[in-house]
Each structure stands twice: as C-alpha cells, then as structure tokens.
C-alpha cells in the first residue's frame, strides 16, 4: 500500500498540475528539481565538516564535496564516492547535500559527492567518465583527504545508482580501484527498460515513463548502444567479482523491476547482495526526509551495510 503521506502529495500534485519534466528545458528542469528538494528534504542535518574540492577530470575540473561525519575530524575513515540522481540531466551537489550528510553520519565514512557533467550539454559517456575518474583520483589522493584507500565504496540513487553500478563493473574490469562495497538506491540498470513495473507504474507515481524517455533522449546520442554496460549494467556480460552490493528499490517505482533484476544478476554471479524493497515508497524517497520516515530508515540501513563491509 502506498504511504499515506506520499499518497496525499501525489494527489495534491494531480489536483494542481504543473508542467511535466519533459515539457521543460533542462535548465528549467534543474531549477524545478532543486526547488522540490528544498521543500521535501530534511532540514538542519548536522555534519562534522564539508569541504569543496575540484577533481581533475577528462573534460575539465569536476566539482565535488567531501563530507566528514560528526566526530570524525582528524581521523582516517573509509570513503563512499556518491553519484547524485536526476537522470544524468538534473541534480547537483545541492540537491543531494542532505542525503550525503545523512549517509556520512550513519556510516562513519567520509562521503565524496561528485558533480559529474550533465546532459544534454555533455552526452554519454561524459557522466560515466567523470564518475570513474573521480574514484581513481580519490584512491590516489586518499591520504590528503584522511581516507583509507583500502576501504572505498560507491553509491548513488537513480541515475547515480546507474553510475555507481557501472563504475563498480569498470573497476573490476580494469583491475582497480578495489571497491569494498556498492550501495545502489533504486538504480537505473537497463536503458529504455520494458519491464512490468515500467508499464504498470508508468504514470502517477512521481517518476513517469515519459520522464525516463526524456532523460534518455537527453543523455544518449541517436543510435547509441542501449546494452553498453556503462549505460545498462544489467546487460554486462560478466559481473562476477564486482563489489558486494546493497540494492534498494521502491514499491511504486517504475524502476523497481530492473533494480530487482540487477540484484538477481549479481547473486547469480556469486556476488554477495542484499535486496531491500521499501514497499510503500516511490522513486526519489531518499531525498524526501522532510516528509517520510523511510528516508532516515534507508540511510541507517546503508550506513550499517557500509560499516559491515568496511569497518
């Protein structure tokens, strides 16, 4: 059953319709998304320290933030490289500031949030290239960040979960950096997926199929290979040996089935994986901590999983 608060929000949105995402320009979509996060996200989440940094990237400097958990200043910690959601088109360091604060505090890890290049200004594989480059850089510069280079994880939500999964595959294929864990929050795992959940939940539950189609139109060039594992981790030929995973899905999310399918693919390849479904939630709930309790629950779950994997 859909969460009562979420149900009320969706009904209010239906009664007061605003332009749909796919009716907007990308800059308009980015402003809309930031405004929604400011309304729905938790407020006043304390953090030990936030440092703005720049990471050298294949297309120029990549802005990033390093979140040090409360009480961890001056101590070496594991690290989570985090990739924000937003369909590779919208979202930035600000839209996921609260999520990164919560995960840092709940895990005891430093979180490095990566502001990878967005489409359509920068088409695939720009976002993936920045994401992998950021992981490599963090490993090489771990000492200056008070990070243990032997305890690294990747995480992300939605398109960011897609990037985290793709980076984990690339890290295995390229022989590094070595990852201890991957936490994938309702990830995109197959470009233009034709699943039951994509069909049955196509409209009315915040993320809609038309919105996903718009994201892919912005992200991918015409004729792009939809089964390139950097776009569709589910299509990767071999995922054996990738980092152990936590896969979180939401019950009323069009992406639910492909998230479950990816967890099953990892398990079949012998990768330790935990699949957790928040049955009453919709896509995007990890940044809705101001309205639903499940946001904090999921962050604590991720934090516990990271602690178990990295200490």
C-alpha positions, 0 to 999 in steps of 0.5 A: 500500500502506498504511504499515506503521506506520499499518497496525499502529495501525489494527489495534491500534485494531480489536483494542481498540475504543473508542467511535466519534466519533459515539457521543460528545458533542462535548465528549467528542469534543474531549477524545478528539481532543486526547488522540490528538494528544498521543500521535501528534504530534511532540514538542519542535518548536522555534519562534522565538516564539508569541504569543496574540492575540484577533481581533475577530470577528462573534460575539465575540473569536476566539482565535488564535496567531501563530507566528514561525519560528526566526530570524525575530524582528524581521523582516517575513515573509509570513503563512499564516492556518491553519484547524485540522481536526476537522470544524468540531466538534473541534480547537483551537489545541492540537491543531494547535500542532505542525503550525503550528510545523512549517509556520512553520519550513519556510516562513519565514512567520509562521503565524496559527492561528485558533480559529474557533467550533465546532459544534454550539454555533455552526452554519454559517456561524459557522466560515466567518465567523470564518475570513474575518474573521480574514484581513481583520483580519490584512491590516489589522493586518499591520504590528503583527504584522511581516507583509507584507500583500502576501504572505498565504496560507491553509491548513488540513487537513480541515475547515480545508482546507474553510475555507481553500478557501472563504475563498480563493473569498470573497476573490476574490469580494469583491475582497480580501484578495489571497491569494498562495497556498492550501495545502489538506491533504486538504480537505473540498470537497463536503458529504455527498460520494458519491464512490468513495473515500467508499464504498470507504474508508468504514470502517477507515481512521481517518476513517469515513463515519459520522464525516463524517455526524456532523460534518455533522449537527453543523455544518449546520442541517436543510435547509441548502444542501449546494452553498453554496460556503462549505460545498462549494467544489467546487460554486462556480460560478466559481473562476477567479482564486482563489489558486494552490493546493497540494492534498494528499490521502491514499491511504486517505482517504475524502476523497481523491476530492473533494480530487482533484476540487477540484484538477481544478476549479481547473486547469480554471479556469486556476488554477495547482495542484499535486496531491500524493497521499501514497499510503500515508497516511490522513486526519489524517497531518499531525498524526501526526509522532510516528509517520510520516515523511510528516508532516515530508515534507508540511510541507517540501513546503508550506513550499517551495510557500509560499516559491515563491509568496511569497518 
